[in-house]
Amino acid sequence: MGDHFATDTDQLGSFLTTLEGCIRDLNEARTALGHVRADQIGTPRLDEACDGFQERWKYGSEQTKKMIDAVGAGVKTNKQAYEEVEKALEQAFKKMAAESTSGGTN
């Protein structure tokens, strides 16, 4: 099972960058919509619908941001853990190689 498992930490880093971009884009869209006031749209019914949409969009985008933040935090933690394991394995292999060439003495 373990011989088929591989983790690309560079790919995890790229994924984190993508998630951060999603959050940035979401915030920019919400900010852009925040400048549009319902009284600029037209009829009272349309104005009311736009106000309702603004509130739902704000709530939905805040919830989406929370979820993206949580996923990003998990990916970041996993990336760091994989990097630490890789570093520890590298050090262990170097130590084993050094000990095998020195005859096992320190």
Backbone as JSON Lines, residues from 0, in Angstrom:
{"i":0,"aa":"M","n":[0.82,-1.19,0.0],"ca":[0.0,0.0,0.0],"c":[0.87,1.26,0.0]}
{"i":1,"aa":"G","n":[1.89,1.31,0.84],"ca":[2.73,2.48,0.95],"c":[3.56,2.76,-0.28]}
{"i":2,"aa":"D","n":[3.8,1.74,-1.11],"ca":[4.62,1.95,-2.29],"c":[3.89,2.73,-3.38]}
{"i":3,"aa":"H","n":[2.59,2.95,-3.23],"ca":[1.81,3.71,-4.21],"c":[1.43,5.1,-3.7]}
{"i":4,"aa":"F","n":[1.89,5.43,-2.54],"ca":[1.5,6.71,-1.93],"c":[2.63,7.72,-2.11]}
{"i":5,"aa":"A","n":[2.29,8.87,-2.64],"ca":[3.28,9.93,-2.82],"c":[2.59,11.27,-2.58]}
{"i":6,"aa":"T","n":[3.32,12.18,-1.99],"ca":[2.79,13.52,-1.74],"c":[3.73,14.54,-2.35]}
{"i":7,"aa":"D","n":[3.18,15.39,-3.16],"ca":[3.96,16.45,-3.81],"c":[3.73,17.74,-3.01]}
{"i":8,"aa":"T","n":[4.7,18.1,-2.18],"ca":[4.53,19.28,-1.33],"c":[4.5,20.56,-2.15]}
{"i":9,"aa":"D","n":[5.15,20.57,-3.31],"ca":[5.06,21.74,-4.18],"c":[3.63,21.92,-4.69]}
{"i":10,"aa":"Q","n":[2.97,20.8,-4.98],"ca":[1.58,20.86,-5.43],"c":[0.67,21.36,-4.3]}
{"i":11,"aa":"L","n":[0.96,20.94,-3.07],"ca":[0.19,21.46,-1.93],"c":[0.38,22.96,-1.8]}
{"i":12,"aa":"G","n":[1.6,23.43,-2.01],"ca":[1.87,24.87,-1.98],"c":[1.09,25.61,-3.05]}
{"i":13,"aa":"S","n":[1.04,25.04,-4.25],"ca":[0.26,25.65,-5.33],"c":[-1.23,25.7,-4.99]}
{"i":14,"aa":"F","n":[-1.71,24.64,-4.37],"ca":[-3.11,24.6,-3.96],"c":[-3.4,25.69,-2.93]}
{"i":15,"aa":"L","n":[-2.47,25.89,-1.99],"ca":[-2.65,26.96,-1.01],"c":[-2.72,28.32,-1.7]}
{"i":16,"aa":"T","n":[-1.86,28.54,-2.68],"ca":[-1.87,29.8,-3.42],"c":[-3.21,29.99,-4.13]}
{"i":17,"aa":"T","n":[-3.74,28.91,-4.7],"ca":[-5.04,28.97,-5.37],"c":[-6.15,29.32,-4.37]}
{"i":18,"aa":"L","n":[-6.12,28.69,-3.19],"ca":[-7.13,29.0,-2.17],"c":[-7.04,30.45,-1.74]}
{"i":19,"aa":"E","n":[-5.83,30.96,-1.55],"ca":[-5.66,32.36,-1.17],"c":[-6.2,33.28,-2.25]}
{"i":20,"aa":"G","n":[-6.0,32.9,-3.52],"ca":[-6.54,33.68,-4.63],"c":[-8.06,33.68,-4.64]}
{"i":21,"aa":"C","n":[-8.65,32.54,-4.29],"ca":[-10.11,32.45,-4.21],"c":[-10.66,33.42,-3.16]}
{"i":22,"aa":"I","n":[-10.01,33.45,-2.02],"ca":[-10.45,34.36,-0.95],"c":[-10.32,35.8,-1.41]}
{"i":23,"aa":"R","n":[-9.21,36.12,-2.05],"ca":[-8.99,37.49,-2.54],"c":[-10.06,37.86,-3.56]}
{"i":24,"aa":"D","n":[-10.34,36.96,-4.51],"ca":[-11.36,37.23,-5.54],"c":[-12.74,37.4,-4.93]}
{"i":25,"aa":"L","n":[-13.05,36.56,-3.96],"ca":[-14.34,36.63,-3.28],"c":[-14.49,37.97,-2.57]}
{"i":26,"aa":"N","n":[-13.46,38.4,-1.89],"ca":[-13.51,39.69,-1.19],"c":[-13.63,40.85,-2.18]}
{"i":27,"aa":"E","n":[-12.92,40.77,-3.3],"ca":[-13.0,41.84,-4.3],"c":[-14.41,41.92,-4.9]}
{"i":28,"aa":"A","n":[-15.01,40.76,-5.17],"ca":[-16.37,40.76,-5.72],"c":[-17.36,41.35,-4.73]}
{"i":29,"aa":"R","n":[-17.21,40.98,-3.47],"ca":[-18.12,41.51,-2.45],"c":[-17.93,43.01,-2.29]}
{"i":30,"aa":"T","n":[-16.7,43.48,-2.34],"ca":[-16.42,44.91,-2.23],"c":[-17.02,45.66,-3.42]}
{"i":31,"aa":"A","n":[-16.86,45.1,-4.61],"ca":[-17.41,45.75,-5.81],"c":[-18.93,45.84,-5.73]}
{"i":32,"aa":"L","n":[-19.57,44.77,-5.27],"ca":[-21.02,44.8,-5.14],"c":[-21.47,45.73,-4.02]}
{"i":33,"aa":"G","n":[-20.62,45.91,-3.03],"ca":[-20.97,46.77,-1.91],"c":[-21.12,48.22,-2.31]}
{"i":34,"aa":"H","n":[-20.52,48.6,-3.43],"ca":[-20.6,49.99,-3.89],"c":[-21.89,50.25,-4.67]}
{"i":35,"aa":"V","n":[-22.57,49.2,-5.06],"ca":[-23.82,49.36,-5.8],"c":[-24.95,49.44,-4.79]}
{"i":36,"aa":"R","n":[-25.63,50.56,-4.77],"ca":[-26.75,50.76,-3.86],"c":[-28.04,50.45,-4.58]}
{"i":37,"aa":"A","n":[-28.96,49.9,-3.85],"ca":[-30.24,49.49,-4.44],"c":[-30.97,50.67,-5.06]}
{"i":38,"aa":"D","n":[-30.85,51.84,-4.48],"ca":[-31.6,52.98,-5.02],"c":[-31.04,53.46,-6.36]}
{"i":39,"aa":"Q","n":[-29.95,52.87,-6.8],"ca":[-29.37,53.22,-8.1],"c":[-29.89,52.29,-9.21]}
{"i":40,"aa":"I","n":[-30.57,51.24,-8.85],"ca":[-30.95,50.22,-9.81],"c":[-32.2,50.61,-10.58]}
{"i":41,"aa":"G","n":[-33.26,50.98,-9.88],"ca":[-34.49,51.31,-10.61],"c":[-35.72,51.27,-9.74]}
{"i":42,"aa":"T","n":[-36.59,50.35,-10.04],"ca":[-37.89,50.29,-9.37],"c":[-37.75,49.86,-7.92]}
{"i":43,"aa":"P","n":[-38.72,50.24,-7.07],"ca":[-38.66,49.84,-5.65],"c":[-38.58,48.32,-5.48]}
{"i":44,"aa":"R","n":[-39.31,47.58,-6.31],"ca":[-39.29,46.11,-6.19],"c":[-37.9,45.56,-6.53]}
{"i":45,"aa":"L","n":[-37.29,46.1,-7.57],"ca":[-35.95,45.68,-7.95],"c":[-34.94,46.09,-6.88]}
{"i":46,"aa":"D","n":[-35.12,47.3,-6.35],"ca":[-34.23,47.77,-5.27],"c":[-34.29,46.83,-4.07]}
{"i":47,"aa":"E","n":[-35.48,46.41,-3.72],"ca":[-35.67,45.51,-2.57],"c":[-35.02,44.15,-2.85]}
{"i":48,"aa":"A","n":[-35.19,43.66,-4.06],"ca":[-34.58,42.37,-4.43],"c":[-33.05,42.48,-4.37]}
{"i":49,"aa":"C","n":[-32.51,43.6,-4.82],"ca":[-31.06,43.79,-4.79],"c":[-30.54,43.87,-3.36]}
{"i":50,"aa":"D","n":[-31.28,44.55,-2.5],"ca":[-30.88,44.6,-1.09],"c":[-30.86,43.21,-0.48]}
{"i":51,"aa":"G","n":[-31.88,42.42,-0.79],"ca":[-31.93,41.05,-0.28],"c":[-30.78,40.22,-0.79]}
{"i":52,"aa":"F","n":[-30.47,40.38,-2.08],"ca":[-29.34,39.65,-2.65],"c":[-28.03,40.05,-1.97]}
{"i":53,"aa":"Q","n":[-27.85,41.34,-1.74],"ca":[-26.63,41.82,-1.09],"c":[-26.44,41.15,0.27]}
{"i":54,"aa":"E","n":[-27.51,41.06,1.03],"ca":[-27.41,40.44,2.35],"c":[-27.08,38.96,2.24]}
{"i":55,"aa":"R","n":[-27.75,38.25,1.33],"ca":[-27.47,36.82,1.16],"c":[-26.06,36.61,0.63]}
{"i":56,"aa":"W","n":[-25.63,37.44,-0.31],"ca":[-24.28,37.34,-0.88],"c":[-23.25,37.55,0.22]}
{"i":57,"aa":"K","n":[-23.47,38.55,1.04],"ca":[-22.53,38.84,2.12],"c":[-22.43,37.63,3.06]}
{"i":58,"aa":"Y","n":[-23.56,37.1,3.49],"ca":[-23.55,35.96,4.39],"c":[-22.89,34.75,3.72]}
{"i":59,"aa":"G","n":[-23.29,34.45,2.49],"ca":[-22.75,33.3,1.78],"c":[-21.26,33.42,1.55]}
{"i":60,"aa":"S","n":[-20.8,34.6,1.18],"ca":[-19.37,34.76,0.92],"c":[-18.57,34.68,2.21]}
{"i":61,"aa":"E","n":[-19.13,35.15,3.3],"ca":[-18.44,35.02,4.6],"c":[-18.33,33.56,5.01]}
{"i":62,"aa":"Q","n":[-19.4,32.79,4.79],"ca":[-19.37,31.36,5.12],"c":[-18.38,30.62,4.21]}
{"i":63,"aa":"T","n":[-18.37,30.97,2.94],"ca":[-17.44,30.35,2.0],"c":[-16.0,30.67,2.39]}
{"i":64,"aa":"K","n":[-15.74,31.9,2.79],"ca":[-14.4,32.28,3.23],"c":[-13.97,31.46,4.43]}
{"i":65,"aa":"K","n":[-14.88,31.26,5.38],"ca":[-14.56,30.45,6.56],"c":[-14.17,29.03,6.16]}
{"i":66,"aa":"M","n":[-14.93,28.47,5.21],"ca":[-14.63,27.1,4.77],"c":[-13.3,27.03,4.03]}
{"i":67,"aa":"I","n":[-13.05,28.01,3.17],"ca":[-11.78,28.04,2.43],"c":[-10.62,28.22,3.41]}
{"i":68,"aa":"D","n":[-10.8,29.09,4.4],"ca":[-9.76,29.28,5.42],"c":[-9.46,27.97,6.15]}
{"i":69,"aa":"A","n":[-10.51,27.23,6.5],"ca":[-10.33,25.96,7.21],"c":[-9.61,24.94,6.35]}
{"i":70,"aa":"V","n":[-9.99,24.83,5.09],"ca":[-9.31,23.91,4.18],"c":[-7.86,24.33,4.01]}
{"i":71,"aa":"G","n":[-7.64,25.63,3.83],"ca":[-6.28,26.14,3.67],"c":[-5.41,25.84,4.88]}
{"i":72,"aa":"A","n":[-5.96,26.01,6.07],"ca":[-5.2,25.73,7.29],"c":[-4.83,24.25,7.36]}
{"i":73,"aa":"G","n":[-5.76,23.39,7.0],"ca":[-5.49,21.95,7.01],"c":[-4.42,21.58,5.99]}
{"i":74,"aa":"V","n":[-4.52,22.13,4.79],"ca":[-3.52,21.83,3.75],"c":[-2.16,22.35,4.19]}
{"i":75,"aa":"K","n":[-2.12,23.54,4.77],"ca":[-0.85,24.11,5.22],"c":[-0.22,23.23,6.3]}
{"i":76,"aa":"T","n":[-1.01,22.79,7.24],"ca":[-0.52,21.91,8.31],"c":[0.02,20.61,7.74]}
{"i":77,"aa":"N","n":[-0.72,20.02,6.8],"ca":[-0.28,18.77,6.18],"c":[1.0,18.98,5.38]}
{"i":78,"aa":"K","n":[1.09,20.07,4.66],"ca":[2.29,20.37,3.87],"c":[3.5,20.46,4.79]}
{"i":79,"aa":"Q","n":[3.36,21.19,5.88],"ca":[4.46,21.32,6.83],"c":[4.85,19.97,7.43]}
{"i":80,"aa":"A","n":[3.86,19.15,7.74],"ca":[4.15,17.84,8.32],"c":[4.9,16.96,7.32]}
{"i":81,"aa":"Y","n":[4.47,16.96,6.06],"ca":[5.16,16.18,5.04],"c":[6.6,16.66,4.87]}
{"i":82,"aa":"E","n":[6.79,17.97,4.87],"ca":[8.14,18.52,4.73],"c":[9.02,18.12,5.91]}
{"i":83,"aa":"E","n":[8.46,18.13,7.1],"ca":[9.23,17.72,8.28],"c":[9.61,16.24,8.2]}
{"i":84,"aa":"V","n":[8.68,15.4,7.73],"ca":[8.97,13.97,7.59],"c":[10.07,13.77,6.54]}
{"i":85,"aa":"E","n":[9.95,14.47,5.42],"ca":[10.97,14.35,4.37],"c":[12.35,14.77,4.89]}
{"i":86,"aa":"K","n":[12.39,15.84,5.64],"ca":[13.66,16.33,6.19],"c":[14.24,15.31,7.19]}
{"i":87,"aa":"A","n":[13.39,14.77,8.05],"ca":[13.84,13.78,9.03],"c":[14.35,12.52,8.34]}
{"i":88,"aa":"L","n":[13.65,12.09,7.3],"ca":[14.1,10.91,6.55],"c":[15.44,11.18,5.87]}
{"i":89,"aa":"E","n":[15.58,12.34,5.29],"ca":[16.84,12.69,4.64],"c":[17.99,12.66,5.64]}
{"i":90,"aa":"Q","n":[17.77,13.26,6.81],"ca":[18.8,13.27,7.84],"c":[19.12,11.86,8.33]}
{"i":91,"aa":"A","n":[18.09,11.03,8.47],"ca":[18.31,9.65,8.93],"c":[19.11,8.86,7.9]}
{"i":92,"aa":"F","n":[18.79,9.03,6.63],"ca":[19.53,8.32,5.58],"c":[20.98,8.8,5.51]}
{"i":93,"aa":"K","n":[21.18,10.09,5.67],"ca":[22.56,10.61,5.66],"c":[23.35,10.05,6.83]}
{"i":94,"aa":"K","n":[22.7,9.99,7.99],"ca":[23.37,9.45,9.17],"c":[23.7,7.97,8.97]}
{"i":95,"aa":"M","n":[22.75,7.2,8.43],"ca":[23.0,5.78,8.17],"c":[24.14,5.61,7.19]}
{"i":96,"aa":"A","n":[24.16,6.44,6.14],"ca":[25.22,6.33,5.14],"c":[26.57,6.67,5.75]}
{"i":97,"aa":"A","n":[26.6,7.69,6.59],"ca":[27.86,8.07,7.23],"c":[28.34,6.98,8.16]}
{"i":98,"aa":"E","n":[27.43,6.38,8.9],"ca":[27.81,5.32,9.84],"c":[28.26,4.05,9.09]}
{"i":99,"aa":"S","n":[27.65,3.78,7.96],"ca":[28.04,2.57,7.22],"c":[29.42,2.73,6.57]}
{"i":100,"aa":"T","n":[29.79,3.96,6.23],"ca":[31.12,4.17,5.63],"c":[32.19,4.34,6.69]}
{"i":101,"aa":"S","n":[31.78,4.64,7.92],"ca":[32.79,4.8,8.99],"c":[32.94,3.54,9.81]}
{"i":102,"aa":"G","n":[32.26,2.5,9.44],"ca":[32.37,1.25,10.17],"c":[31.52,1.22,11.42]}
{"i":103,"aa":"G","n":[30.56,2.1,11.55],"ca":[29.66,2.08,12.68],"c":[30.14,2.84,13.89]}
{"i":104,"aa":"T","n":[31.29,3.51,13.82],"ca":[31.77,4.29,14.96],"c":[31.39,5.74,14.76]}
{"i":105,"aa":"N","n":[31.21,6.45,15.85],"ca":[30.84,7.88,15.78],"c":[32.03,8.74,15.8]}
